[in-house]
Structure formats: structure tokens, C-alpha cells
Amino acid sequence: MLEHMFEVVDRLGTRLAGCVNGLDPDRVAGRDAAELWAAFDRVERLAAAGKTLLARRLADTHQPDETGTKTAAEALARRGGTSLGAARDALETSTGLHDVPQVEAAMRR
């Protein structure tokens, strides 16, 4: 199942990259632009939810010797190209989801 999930997400990323590469905003009608923007927004939110859900597991399995980073937050910041504070926030959110299953369920939707 996990292998299949990785393949699906990887293919989605490749297809999305192709869509963005071919996107000419000046050739998109106003109404279509609004609908396309909403579709991209949904993809962005779902991708962020997936990253948040996985952050805790990345922290659980972090190996300082392998990555050259001392903490899981440092590794996430480096991997995601974000600040250390943003990475810490993501880890805190991911870890806290166990305590609020209704929030986790909403993220998955």
C-alpha cells in the first residue's frame, strides 16, 4: 500500500509540474482562472496536510548522524527550505494531532 501511495503522489507531482510549466495565465478566461486557482489551492492544502501528518514520523526516525542535523526540526527545515521556527511549528502540530482526532480528520478531508 505504501509503495503504491508513493508512486501515486510522485506521479501527481510530475503531472502537476507539467501543468504549471504549461500554464499561461494570460490565456485563461477569468471564470476559468478562478476555478483553476481553487483547484491549485485544494492541491496545496492537501499537500500541506500530508506533510504535517508525516512530520511526526520523520521526527521519530530522525538520525542526526545520517543527515548532519542535530534535531528533527533542523532536518525538516533543511529538507523543506523553511525556517527552523516553521519546522518546529510543523512538528508541534503533527505531534499534537493525536490529541485532537477531529482536527486530524478534517485535515485529511
LOPALUM-754445 format. One record per residue (C-alpha): residue number from 1; residue in one letter; chain; x, y, z. Coordinates in nm, 2 decimals, m for minus. Layout:
N
+-----+---------+--------+--------+--------+--------+
! num ! residuo ! cadena !     c1 !     c2 !     c3 !
+-----+---------+--------+--------+--------+--------+
! NUM !       a !      A !      X !      Y !      Z !
...
+-----+---------+--------+--------+--------+--------+
# end
This chain:
109
+-----+---------+--------+--------+--------+--------+
! num ! residuo ! cadena !     c1 !     c2 !     c3 !
+-----+---------+--------+--------+--------+--------+
!   1 !       m !      A !   0.00 !   0.00 !   0.00 !
!   2 !       l !      A !   0.27 !   0.25 !   0.10 !
!   3 !       e !      A !   0.47 !   0.18 !  m0.22 !
!   4 !       h !      A !   0.16 !   0.24 !  m0.42 !
!   5 !       m !      A !   0.09 !   0.57 !  m0.23 !
!   6 !       f !      A !   0.44 !   0.69 !  m0.31 !
!   7 !       e !      A !   0.40 !   0.61 !  m0.68 !
!   8 !       v !      A !   0.07 !   0.79 !  m0.69 !
!   9 !       v !      A !   0.20 !   1.10 !  m0.51 !
!  10 !       d !      A !   0.51 !   1.10 !  m0.73 !
!  11 !       r !      A !   0.31 !   1.08 !  m1.05 !
!  12 !       l !      A !   0.08 !   1.35 !  m0.93 !
!  13 !       g !      A !   0.38 !   1.58 !  m0.87 !
!  14 !       t !      A !   0.52 !   1.51 !  m1.21 !
!  15 !       r !      A !   0.18 !   1.58 !  m1.38 !
!  16 !       l !      A !   0.13 !   1.89 !  m1.17 !
!  17 !       a !      A !   0.47 !   2.02 !  m1.27 !
!  18 !       g !      A !   0.37 !   1.97 !  m1.63 !
!  19 !       c !      A !   0.05 !   2.17 !  m1.57 !
!  20 !       v !      A !   0.23 !   2.45 !  m1.41 !
!  21 !       n !      A !   0.50 !   2.46 !  m1.67 !
!  22 !       g !      A !   0.24 !   2.49 !  m1.94 !
!  23 !       l !      A !   0.03 !   2.74 !  m1.76 !
!  24 !       d !      A !  m0.01 !   3.08 !  m1.94 !
!  25 !       p !      A !  m0.23 !   3.29 !  m1.71 !
!  26 !       d !      A !  m0.29 !   3.55 !  m1.98 !
!  27 !       r !      A !  m0.47 !   3.28 !  m2.19 !
!  28 !       v !      A !  m0.71 !   3.17 !  m1.92 !
!  29 !       a !      A !  m1.05 !   3.32 !  m1.91 !
!  30 !       g !      A !  m1.15 !   3.49 !  m1.58 !
!  31 !       r !      A !  m1.41 !   3.24 !  m1.47 !
!  32 !       d !      A !  m1.17 !   2.95 !  m1.56 !
!  33 !       a !      A !  m0.89 !   3.12 !  m1.38 !
!  34 !       a !      A !  m1.10 !   3.13 !  m1.06 !
!  35 !       e !      A !  m1.18 !   2.76 !  m1.09 !
!  36 !       l !      A !  m0.82 !   2.67 !  m1.17 !
!  37 !       w !      A !  m0.70 !   2.87 !  m0.88 !
!  38 !       a !      A !  m0.94 !   2.69 !  m0.65 !
!  39 !       a !      A !  m0.81 !   2.36 !  m0.78 !
!  40 !       f !      A !  m0.45 !   2.46 !  m0.71 !
!  41 !       d !      A !  m0.55 !   2.58 !  m0.37 !
!  42 !       r !      A !  m0.70 !   2.24 !  m0.29 !
!  43 !       v !      A !  m0.39 !   2.06 !  m0.40 !
!  44 !       e !      A !  m0.17 !   2.29 !  m0.19 !
!  45 !       r !      A !  m0.38 !   2.23 !   0.12 !
!  46 !       l !      A !  m0.38 !   1.86 !   0.07 !
!  47 !       a !      A !  m0.01 !   1.85 !   0.02 !
!  48 !       a !      A !   0.04 !   2.06 !   0.34 !
!  49 !       a !      A !  m0.18 !   1.82 !   0.53 !
!  50 !       g !      A !   0.03 !   1.52 !   0.41 !
!  51 !       k !      A !   0.35 !   1.69 !   0.51 !
!  52 !       t !      A !   0.20 !   1.78 !   0.85 !
!  53 !       l !      A !   0.09 !   1.42 !   0.91 !
!  54 !       l !      A !   0.43 !   1.28 !   0.82 !
!  55 !       a !      A !   0.64 !   1.53 !   1.02 !
!  56 !       r !      A !   0.59 !   1.34 !   1.34 !
!  57 !       r !      A !   0.72 !   1.02 !   1.18 !
!  58 !       l !      A !   1.02 !   1.20 !   1.04 !
!  59 !       a !      A !   1.09 !   1.33 !   1.39 !
!  60 !       d !      A !   1.05 !   0.98 !   1.53 !
!  61 !       t !      A !   1.30 !   0.83 !   1.29 !
!  62 !       h !      A !   1.55 !   1.12 !   1.27 !
!  63 !       q !      A !   1.91 !   1.01 !   1.27 !
!  64 !       p !      A !   2.15 !   1.30 !   1.34 !
!  65 !       d !      A !   2.45 !   1.11 !   1.21 !
!  66 !       e !      A !   2.29 !   1.05 !   0.87 !
!  67 !       t !      A !   2.16 !   1.40 !   0.79 !
!  68 !       g !      A !   2.42 !   1.62 !   0.95 !
!  69 !       t !      A !   2.15 !   1.79 !   1.15 !
!  70 !       k !      A !   2.12 !   1.78 !   1.53 !
!  71 !       t !      A !   1.74 !   1.78 !   1.55 !
!  72 !       a !      A !   1.44 !   1.67 !   1.35 !
!  73 !       a !      A !   1.33 !   2.03 !   1.32 !
!  74 !       e !      A !   1.67 !   2.12 !   1.16 !
!  75 !       a !      A !   1.63 !   1.83 !   0.92 !
!  76 !       l !      A !   1.27 !   1.94 !   0.83 !
!  77 !       a !      A !   1.38 !   2.30 !   0.78 !
!  78 !       r !      A !   1.66 !   2.19 !   0.55 !
!  79 !       r !      A !   1.45 !   1.94 !   0.36 !
!  80 !       g !      A !   1.16 !   2.19 !   0.31 !
!  81 !       g !      A !   1.36 !   2.50 !   0.26 !
!  82 !       t !      A !   1.18 !   2.67 !   0.56 !
!  83 !       s !      A !   1.29 !   2.84 !   0.87 !
!  84 !       l !      A !   1.37 !   2.64 !   1.19 !
!  85 !       g !      A !   1.07 !   2.81 !   1.36 !
!  86 !       a !      A !   0.83 !   2.69 !   1.09 !
!  87 !       a !      A !   0.97 !   2.34 !   1.11 !
!  88 !       r !      A !   0.93 !   2.34 !   1.49 !
!  89 !       d !      A !   0.57 !   2.45 !   1.45 !
!  90 !       a !      A !   0.50 !   2.18 !   1.19 !
!  91 !       l !      A !   0.64 !   1.92 !   1.43 !
!  92 !       e !      A !   0.44 !   2.05 !   1.72 !
!  93 !       t !      A !   0.12 !   2.04 !   1.51 !
!  94 !       s !      A !   0.19 !   1.69 !   1.38 !
!  95 !       t !      A !   0.26 !   1.56 !   1.73 !
!  96 !       g !      A !  m0.05 !   1.73 !   1.87 !
!  97 !       l !      A !  m0.28 !   1.57 !   1.62 !
!  98 !       h !      A !  m0.30 !   1.26 !   1.83 !
!  99 !       d !      A !  m0.48 !   1.46 !   2.10 !
! 100 !       v !      A !  m0.74 !   1.61 !   1.86 !
! 101 !       p !      A !  m0.86 !   1.34 !   1.62 !
! 102 !       q !      A !  m1.14 !   1.56 !   1.48 !
! 103 !       v !      A !  m0.87 !   1.81 !   1.36 !
! 104 !       e !      A !  m0.67 !   1.53 !   1.21 !
! 105 !       a !      A !  m0.98 !   1.40 !   1.03 !
! 106 !       a !      A !  m1.06 !   1.75 !   0.90 !
! 107 !       m !      A !  m0.70 !   1.78 !   0.76 !
! 108 !       r !      A !  m0.74 !   1.45 !   0.58 !
! 109 !       r !      A !  m1.06 !   1.58 !   0.40 !
+-----+---------+--------+--------+--------+--------+
# end
